[in-house]
Amino acid sequence: MTTALAIIAAYLIGSLSFAVIVSRLMGLADPHTYGSGNPGATNVLRSGNKLAAVLTLIGDAGKGWLALWLARYLAPSLGLDSVALAAVALAVFLGHLFPVFFKFLGGKGVATAAGILFAIHWWLGAATLGTWLIIVVFFRYSSAAALAAALFAPFYAFFMFGVTPYLAAVSIICALLIWRHRDNIAKLMNGTESKLGAKKKIGNEK
């Protein structure tokens, strides 16, 4: 029962879509209605409001980190084992993808996944973030950077910690992240993907 409650709590934390929350608080358009339609920091940046994008990034990454950190902190008293903690990591990510508070229309999960990886171990988060930064600096495609990071993160987790429940959670999270970027993969292949920082008018790039 305790494990189930921890998983549900993590899912609810993940369901807090900061792209929508921040946009509403700052009087901006719903991120579902412009650019890629994705409620994430990259799309919020297309609104032209950099502060909103930064707050979205912090919020989405923070909830991934917080949910797992809390579970790990409370694990001894709640009797949560490594499998339960891995399930919490997956649950907060699924909450971001399919938020119950926002009609299950969630983001692609890059920032939330990063927060989860840092909560597992800061070395894992740093290595994956480094991969993302290298790709985005040289190519300026946020989606390509996310895909590269998702491909490498399970290997980093394996080499750092071996076969653990966290490895399974990271692998599933990264597979889901790649799946959520399937439209971006098609755009990258046909040369129509937007570069990081490019503004899109409302109604474009659906």
Stockholm file with secondary structure:
# STOCKHOLM 1.0

chainA/1-206         MTTALAIIAAYLIGSLSFAVIVSRLMGLADPHTYGSGNPGATNVLRSGNKLAAVLTLIGDAGKGWLALWLARYLAPSLGLDSVALAAVALAVFLGHLFPVFFKFLGGKGVATAAGILFAIHWWLGAATLGTWLIIVVFFRYSSAAALAAALFAPFYAFFMFGVTPYLAAVSIICALLIWRHRDNIAKLMNGTESKLGAKKKIGNEK
#=GR chainA/1-206 SS CHHHHHHHHHHHHHTCCHHHHHHHHTTCCCGGGBTTCCCSHHHHHTTTCHHHHHHHHHHHHHHHHHHHHHHHHHHHHHTCCHHHHHHHHHHHHHHHHSCGGGTTCCCCCHHHHHHHHHHHCHHHHHHHHHHHHHHHHHHCCHHHHHHHHHHHHHHHHHHHHCSCHHHHHHHHHHHHHHHHTHHHHHHHHHTCCCCTTCCCCBTCCC
#=GC SS_cons         CHHHHHHHHHHHHHTCCHHHHHHHHTTCCCGGGBTTCCCSHHHHHTTTCHHHHHHHHHHHHHHHHHHHHHHHHHHHHHTCCHHHHHHHHHHHHHHHHSCGGGTTCCCCCHHHHHHHHHHHCHHHHHHHHHHHHHHHHHHCCHHHHHHHHHHHHHHHHHHHHCSCHHHHHHHHHHHHHHHHTHHHHHHHHHTCCCCTTCCCCBTCCC
//
